[in-house]
Amino acid sequence: MREVPASEFAKNFGLYHKVVQREPVAVLSHGRPSGYFISTLEFEELQRLRARAGRSRGLEDLSAAEIEEMLNTRMSPEHDHLNRLLDQE
């Protein structure tokens, strides 16, 4: 990740607009990051990850009954070869 002082970033925005297509740019104020300039693709990926994180649950969020149900879940018969892999563990 490239780091650049805010004044340099402001003066040469066009250059950093190109750089950010290859790597994020940390914009520094008094030697500390005050923000990050990232590509559109990276921003969209971040948005997707945030949306997915809101729908996920940790094991600690599940009840004992939910965990038991998941442990006993089987795939449909056409996937018996995969079910057998689960039985090997």
Secondary structure, DSSP 8 states (H G I E B T S, - for coil): -EEEEHHHHHHTHHHHHHHTTTS-EEEEETTEEEEEE--HHHHHHHHHHHHHHHH---GGGS-HHHHHHHHT----GGGHHHHHHHHT-
